[in-house]
Amino acid sequence: MNLFDVYPINEVTIVKAKGSYVWDEKGDQYLDLYGGHAVISIGHTHPHWVKRIEEQLEKIAFYSNSIKIPLQVQLAEKLGKVSGKEDYQLFLCNSGAEANENALKLASFHTGRKKIVAFSKSFHGRTSLAVAVTDNKNYSAPVNETDNVIFLPFNDGEALEACFAKEGKNIAAVIIEGIQGVGGINVADDTFLRSIRSLCDTHGAMYIADSVQCGYGRSGKFFSHDFAGVSADIYTMAKGMGNGFPVAGIIIAPHIKPKHFQLGTTFGGNHLACAAALAVLEIIEEEKLMGNAVMIGKYLRDELNAIPELKNVRGRGLMIGFDVPDELKDLKKNLLWKQKIFTGEAKPNVIRLLPSLGLKKKDAEQFIESIKEEVNLLTTPAS
């Protein structure tokens, strides 16, 4: 049997990882500034995270949600404390797409409505509803097509107001990433997020804050939506929630009341997943990683802005993007193969940085020196 060939693969086999570094089968070391799509929040194989999982594995790895699982209660309490959303409710699942799927379904249940507002360049997942609100036709099969999604320009308050004036009584929810990831590290304006909150309140719609990639402290606040000073009705989470262990969830405002059998999951909230997620929150809190994301993120953005060939450096915390002109089209490839540094990209010309929130200053300095070297080589005419 062959693997189903849907991923463009870098010809690297990673066999070991620690902190912000990974090693291939030949022993070559790479600086990881991508964290496997923003998944590695606390650093690879953090000893506390490993210990938490190992100790839980010795007790029980899995039983279904048909029994009491005290670890879920502990996780909810810890998540409420670290995120500042202590009066919210937690539903656990397995992936970002599943989190968004459940959030959209819950909003429709609560409002009795069908229409969803989403935005240009959005990415919310690849399952049925999640891909329907994703602005990329390459990901959507004919069966995913629906008339229930309204796409609007990102950060366009006038278009949003006009949409609510026309469709307000039909809109179940607005779903938005606080910082678009796959779309190219586009930051939602604070005023735009406040408009979403206001219009949802006025028209009885739900505000869904997709925090799958931009949440869990990556922006320097627990949710990047927090910069706007508003609270969403539902926040979706995954990526950095388990530091590589598959776990996701939604947190739900107290005015949304649960009903039995509304939502469900087989593997969501299992014992190992909760242990991994608890370890992540404990490390974020103990090591003050959100503060580190602010400090190291500012250093990186300042240094990148000082390189004139790089355009439109943007982001918050350790979620950073910049545009690469045509003469630097080989920059990402050269960073990987010549400098041994993993970065991400967003088509057609954006490099994304999504490292561990524990990224050290010396590693950030190494990256800046490496990128300066490659930019200089790519822009210097051959003699």
TORTI-576859 format. One record per residue (C-alpha): x negated, y negated, z; residue number from 1; chain. Coordinates in Angstrom, 3 decimals, decimal comma, padded with zeros to 6 digits. Last residue first. Layout:
BEGIN
         X         Y         Z    n  chain
         X         Y         Z  NUM      A
...
This chain:
BEGIN
         X         Y         Z    n  chain
  -030,565  -038,727  -010,608  383      A
  -027,054  -037,492  -009,774  382      A
  -024,762  -040,345  -008,765  381      A
  -024,076  -040,589  -004,997  380      A
  -020,351  -040,269  -004,197  379      A
  -020,199  -036,547  -003,453  378      A
  -023,478  -036,503  -001,518  377      A
  -022,497  -039,517   000,606  376      A
  -019,059  -038,089   001,352  375      A
  -020,694  -034,781   002,339  374      A
  -023,152  -036,402   004,742  373      A
  -020,533  -038,688   006,270  372      A
  -018,259  -035,667   006,755  371      A
  -020,988  -033,777   008,562  370      A
  -021,893  -036,674   010,856  369      A
  -018,224  -037,182   011,736  368      A
  -017,739  -033,467   012,400  367      A
  -020,755  -033,263   014,689  366      A
  -019,495  -036,301   016,605  365      A
  -016,128  -034,583   017,142  364      A
  -017,971  -031,521   018,405  363      A
  -020,039  -033,633   020,788  362      A
  -016,881  -035,349   022,049  361      A
  -015,309  -032,025   023,008  360      A
  -012,073  -030,681   021,549  359      A
  -009,791  -029,626   024,427  358      A
  -006,629  -030,453   022,503  357      A
  -007,778  -027,780   020,067  356      A
  -008,061  -029,071   016,527  355      A
  -005,401  -030,262   014,079  354      A
  -007,242  -032,358   011,470  353      A
  -005,492  -032,713   008,112  352      A
  -007,097  -033,598   004,775  351      A
  -004,714  -035,160   002,255  350      A
  -004,988  -035,132  -001,554  349      A
  -002,248  -033,098  -003,246  348      A
  -001,161  -031,351  -001,207  347      A
  -001,627  -031,254   002,538  346      A
  -004,949  -029,982   003,804  345      A
  -006,524  -028,339   006,791  344      A
  -010,025  -028,397   008,243  343      A
  -012,473  -025,607   009,111  342      A
  -016,107  -026,649   009,465  341      A
  -019,083  -024,561   008,336  340      A
  -020,948  -027,568   006,866  339      A
  -021,638  -026,083   003,431  338      A
  -018,723  -023,692   002,891  337      A
  -015,978  -025,299   004,953  336      A
  -016,879  -028,982   004,724  335      A
  -017,722  -028,485   001,051  334      A
  -014,263  -027,078   000,293  333      A
  -012,559  -029,922   002,177  332      A
  -014,648  -032,529   000,340  331      A
  -014,334  -031,110  -003,166  330      A
  -011,751  -033,700  -004,284  329      A
  -013,992  -036,514  -003,067  328      A
  -014,228  -038,325  -006,437  327      A
  -010,459  -037,948  -006,760  326      A
  -009,700  -039,933  -003,614  325      A
  -009,119  -038,163  -000,256  324      A
  -006,323  -039,445   001,942  323      A
  -006,511  -039,162   005,715  322      A
  -004,738  -037,147   008,402  321      A
  -004,897  -036,832   012,162  320      A
  -002,985  -034,895   014,808  319      A
  -005,403  -034,984   017,731  318      A
  -003,884  -038,060   019,350  317      A
  -001,747  -039,920   016,860  316      A
  -001,932  -040,008   013,092  315      A
  -003,423  -042,061   010,303  314      A
  -006,503  -042,737   008,168  313      A
  -005,227  -044,408   005,008  312      A
  -008,243  -043,942   002,730  311      A
  -011,667  -042,340   003,071  310      A
  -014,386  -043,893   000,872  309      A
  -014,861  -046,760   003,322  308      A
  -016,059  -044,576   006,215  307      A
  -015,384  -046,797   009,251  306      A
  -011,758  -045,620   009,370  305      A
  -013,071  -042,097   009,943  304      A
  -015,052  -043,290   012,963  303      A
  -012,082  -045,103   014,496  302      A
  -009,734  -042,193   013,793  301      A
  -012,136  -039,680   015,340  300      A
  -012,801  -041,753   018,465  299      A
  -009,087  -042,430   018,937  298      A
  -008,336  -038,705   018,697  297      A
  -011,072  -037,897   021,202  296      A
  -009,566  -040,236   023,802  295      A
  -005,868  -039,553   023,202  294      A
  -006,317  -035,798   022,888  293      A
  -008,437  -035,819   026,054  292      A
  -005,607  -037,513   027,925  291      A
  -003,211  -034,826   026,688  290      A
  -005,738  -032,205   027,753  289      A
  -005,742  -033,141   031,415  288      A
  -007,649  -029,944   032,302  287      A
  -005,169  -028,883   034,985  286      A
  -002,027  -029,948   033,114  285      A
  -002,844  -028,613   029,657  284      A
  -004,354  -025,522   031,319  283      A
  -001,222  -024,752   033,354  282      A
   000,987  -025,397   030,340  281      A
  -001,001  -022,982   028,177  280      A
  -001,097  -020,308   030,891  279      A
   002,677  -020,512   031,272  278      A
   003,112  -019,977   027,532  277      A
   000,881  -016,885   027,538  276      A
   002,684  -015,370   030,528  275      A
   006,055  -016,183   028,972  274      A
   005,103  -014,462   025,730  273      A
   003,852  -011,405   027,614  272      A
   007,099  -011,039   029,554  271      A
   009,448  -011,500   026,619  270      A
   011,092  -014,879   026,090  269      A
   012,142  -014,197   022,519  268      A
   011,713  -010,573   021,425  267      A
   015,335  -009,596   020,832  266      A
   016,962  -012,993   020,320  265      A
   020,343  -014,595   020,879  264      A
   022,402  -017,733   020,488  263      A
   026,120  -018,397   020,881  262      A
   026,581  -014,957   022,536  261      A
   027,624  -016,397   025,906  260      A
   028,393  -020,119   025,842  259      A
   026,007  -022,925   026,705  258      A
   026,939  -026,553   027,491  257      A
   025,294  -029,460   025,714  256      A
   025,450  -032,425   028,152  255      A
   022,294  -031,151   029,883  254      A
   020,009  -031,782   026,892  253      A
   018,551  -028,682   025,215  252      A
   015,005  -027,417   025,076  251      A
   014,234  -025,197   022,140  250      A
   011,759  -022,374   022,070  249      A
   008,774  -020,666   020,581  248      A
   006,401  -017,810   021,330  247      A
   004,002  -015,771   019,193  246      A
   000,679  -015,646   021,083  245      A
  -001,771  -017,923   019,278  244      A
  -002,103  -020,711   021,835  243      A
   001,400  -019,876   023,144  242      A
   003,164  -023,246   022,867  241      A
   000,650  -024,655   020,381  240      A
   002,703  -023,619   017,332  239      A
   006,298  -023,346   018,732  238      A
   008,671  -026,069   019,919  237      A
   012,073  -027,567   019,014  236      A
   013,542  -030,462   020,984  235      A
   017,315  -030,883   021,262  234      A
   019,421  -033,884   022,301  233      A
   016,512  -036,260   021,749  232      A
   015,290  -038,734   024,341  231      A
   014,171  -042,253   023,507  230      A
   011,089  -044,306   024,397  229      A
   009,775  -044,361   020,823  228      A
   006,401  -042,905   021,875  227      A
   008,308  -039,958   023,335  226      A
   008,985  -038,637   019,808  225      A
   005,379  -037,385   019,812  224      A
   006,444  -034,889   022,478  223      A
   004,034  -034,215   025,354  222      A
   002,299  -037,521   024,806  221      A
  -001,247  -037,633   023,428  220      A
  -000,072  -036,615   019,961  219      A
  -000,984  -032,939   020,447  218      A
   000,626  -032,755   023,879  217      A
   002,943  -029,829   023,184  216      A
   004,605  -031,449   020,207  215      A
   003,548  -032,569   016,719  214      A
   003,584  -029,085   015,163  213      A
   006,855  -027,581   016,375  212      A
   008,134  -030,884   017,748  211      A
   011,216  -031,120   015,543  210      A
   013,291  -033,636   017,491  209      A
   016,955  -032,844   016,855  208      A
   019,286  -035,829   017,410  207      A
   022,884  -034,598   017,597  206      A
   025,851  -036,468   016,110  205      A
   028,712  -038,221   017,933  204      A
   028,845  -041,232   015,596  203      A
   027,659  -044,000   017,910  202      A
   025,246  -041,801   019,837  201      A
   023,749  -040,366   016,638  200      A
   023,406  -043,893   015,257  199      A
   021,579  -045,119   018,359  198      A
   019,193  -042,163   018,585  197      A
   018,388  -042,313   014,874  196      A
   017,802  -046,048   015,131  195      A
   015,385  -045,481   018,031  194      A
   013,498  -042,989   015,879  193      A
   013,252  -045,583   013,102  192      A
   012,019  -048,257   015,514  191      A
   009,279  -045,907   016,723  190      A
   008,179  -045,354   013,135  189      A
   007,798  -041,679   012,234  188      A
   004,144  -040,874   011,591  187      A
   003,225  -039,197   008,293  186      A
   000,564  -036,517   008,705  185      A
   000,804  -035,122   005,131  184      A
   004,180  -033,449   004,569  183      A
   002,877  -030,211   006,118  182      A
   002,578  -032,086   009,412  181      A
   005,191  -034,826   009,640  180      A
   004,761  -036,744   012,872  179      A
   007,837  -037,150   015,062  178      A
   009,397  -034,473   012,873  177      A
   013,056  -035,196   012,146  176      A
   016,423  -033,468   012,289  175      A
   019,628  -035,534   012,252  174      A
   022,656  -033,601   013,398  173      A
   026,310  -032,625   012,955  172      A
   027,174  -035,294   010,395  171      A
   030,765  -035,152   009,103  170      A
   032,260  -038,156   010,940  169      A
   029,224  -040,251   010,028  168      A
   029,328  -039,592   006,283  167      A
   029,682  -043,044   004,686  166      A
   028,570  -045,427   007,432  165      A
   026,136  -042,750   008,652  164      A
   024,468  -042,626   005,247  163      A
   024,312  -046,405   004,972  162      A
   022,628  -046,627   008,376  161      A
   020,062  -043,992   007,377  160      A
   019,315  -045,710   004,073  159      A
   018,777  -049,007   005,896  158      A
   016,469  -047,401   008,450  157      A
   014,087  -045,970   005,870  156      A
   011,302  -044,226   007,858  155      A
   011,425  -041,103   005,644  154      A
   013,691  -041,436   002,605  153      A
   016,964  -039,496   002,975  152      A
   017,907  -035,881   002,298  151      A
   021,517  -034,874   003,023  150      A
   022,034  -031,190   003,773  149      A
   025,450  -029,485   003,710  148      A
   025,581  -028,989  -000,050  147      A
   023,627  -025,753   000,271  146      A
   020,850  -023,873  -001,521  145      A
   019,213  -021,132   000,525  144      A
   020,503  -018,307  -001,694  143      A
   018,791  -019,933  -004,668  142      A
   015,413  -019,562  -002,950  141      A
   013,728  -022,477  -001,156  140      A
   009,996  -022,688  -000,505  139      A
   008,997  -024,147  -003,875  138      A
   011,887  -026,626  -003,607  137      A
   010,088  -028,573  -000,917  136      A
   011,979  -031,012   001,302  135      A
   012,780  -028,677   004,177  134      A
   016,371  -028,924   005,513  133      A
   017,444  -025,806   003,574  132      A
   014,203  -024,133   004,655  131      A
   015,242  -024,298   008,299  130      A
   018,802  -023,195   007,535  129      A
   017,745  -019,949   005,842  128      A
   014,272  -019,194   007,148  127      A
   011,158  -020,936   005,802  126      A
   010,414  -023,640   008,327  125      A
   011,069  -027,295   009,201  124      A
   008,960  -029,214   006,670  123      A
   009,957  -032,749   005,740  122      A
   008,432  -034,587   002,779  121      A
   011,613  -036,663   002,364  120      A
   013,993  -036,543   005,300  119      A
   016,784  -034,528   006,903  118      A
   020,432  -035,289   007,710  117      A
   022,617  -032,257   008,456  116      A
   026,290  -031,906   007,539  115      A
   028,426  -029,077   008,941  114      A
   030,484  -030,295   011,919  113      A
   032,081  -028,701   014,991  112      A
   029,935  -030,983   017,125  111      A
   028,564  -028,479   019,645  110      A
   028,534  -025,437   017,352  109      A
   026,910  -027,441   014,561  108      A
   024,250  -028,746   016,916  107      A
   023,662  -025,209   018,207  106      A
   023,175  -023,890   014,678  105      A
   020,693  -026,635   013,866  104      A
   018,718  -025,992   017,050  103      A
   018,808  -022,226   016,519  102      A
   017,363  -022,490   013,013  101      A
   014,814  -025,038   014,191  100      A
   013,543  -022,660   016,873   99      A
   013,601  -019,729   014,446   98      A
   011,507  -021,700   011,966   97      A
   009,081  -022,620   014,715   96      A
   008,672  -019,028   015,808   95      A
   009,611  -016,483   018,495   94      A
   012,583  -017,458   020,676   93      A
   013,213  -019,001   024,103   92      A
   016,182  -021,150   025,111   91      A
   015,422  -023,767   027,753   90      A
   017,771  -026,263   029,431   89      A
   017,029  -029,957   030,125   88      A
   017,137  -031,690   033,533   87      A
   013,366  -031,396   034,033   86      A
   012,468  -033,106   030,757   85      A
   009,200  -034,745   031,859   84      A
   007,193  -032,468   029,562   83      A
   004,893  -031,111   032,288   82      A
   007,671  -030,714   034,873   81      A
   010,331  -029,317   032,570   80      A
   007,833  -026,906   031,038   79      A
   006,816  -025,669   034,486   78      A
   010,411  -025,084   035,571   77      A
   011,370  -023,400   032,294   76      A
   008,269  -021,204   032,402   75      A
   008,976  -020,110   035,975   74      A
   012,569  -019,271   035,034   73      A
   011,370  -017,268   032,040   72      A
   008,817  -015,481   034,242   71      A
   011,686  -014,371   036,483   70      A
   013,056  -012,104   033,723   69      A
   016,547  -010,948   034,695   68      A
   017,851  -008,162   032,453   67      A
   019,699  -007,978   029,123   66      A
   017,086  -010,335   027,670   65      A
   015,052  -007,336   026,563   64      A
   012,041  -005,742   028,192   63      A
   008,466  -006,234   027,247   62      A
   004,836  -006,210   028,363   61      A
   005,191  -004,926   031,914   60      A
   002,655  -004,819   034,750   59      A
  -000,852  -004,242   033,300   58      A
   000,039  -006,436   030,323   57      A
   000,896  -009,254   032,728   56      A
  -002,625  -009,221   034,182   55      A
  -004,167  -009,153   030,697   54      A
  -001,968  -012,011   029,467   53      A
  -002,776  -014,308   032,407   52      A
  -006,464  -013,384   032,267   51      A
  -006,736  -014,242   028,568   50      A
  -005,016  -017,599   029,096   49      A
  -007,295  -018,391   032,057   48      A
  -010,376  -017,426   030,035   47      A
  -009,468  -019,587   027,003   46      A
  -009,627  -017,219   024,043   45      A
  -009,637  -020,017   021,435   44      A
  -009,054  -023,528   022,732   43      A
  -006,115  -025,066   024,608   42      A
  -003,818  -025,940   021,676   41      A
  -004,756  -023,343   019,084   40      A
  -001,606  -023,277   016,932   39      A
  -002,152  -026,469   014,945   38      A
  -002,099  -024,571   011,598   37      A
  -004,768  -021,996   012,556   36      A
  -006,659  -024,325   014,874   35      A
  -007,566  -026,777   012,122   34      A
  -010,718  -028,427   013,456   33      A
  -012,523  -025,135   013,972   32      A
  -016,312  -025,536   013,999   31      A
  -017,754  -022,479   012,277   30      A
  -020,495  -020,057   013,400   29      A
  -022,042  -017,468   011,067   28      A
  -022,440  -014,040   012,674   27      A
  -022,017  -012,072   009,457   26      A
  -018,537  -010,885   010,507   25      A
  -017,414  -014,505   010,938   24      A
  -017,618  -016,660   014,059   23      A
  -015,098  -019,163   015,460   22      A
  -015,613  -022,341   017,472   21      A
  -013,389  -024,873   019,255   20      A
  -013,137  -022,844   022,469   19      A
  -014,243  -019,299   021,709   18      A
  -013,538  -017,124   018,681   17      A
  -014,759  -013,799   017,306   16      A
  -014,170  -011,667   014,199   15      A
  -013,234  -014,225   011,545   14      A
  -013,361  -012,850   008,013   13      A
  -013,970  -015,606   005,461   12      A
  -013,090  -015,537   001,767   11      A
  -010,516  -018,302   002,118   10      A
  -007,143  -016,865   001,139    9      A
  -004,290  -018,365  -000,890    8      A
  -001,310  -016,651   000,787    7      A
   001,621  -014,919  -000,939    6      A
  -000,017  -011,671  -002,077    5      A
   002,131  -008,935  -000,538    4      A
  -000,547  -006,720   001,013    3      A
  -001,211  -003,512  -000,857    2      A
   000,000   000,000   000,000    1      A
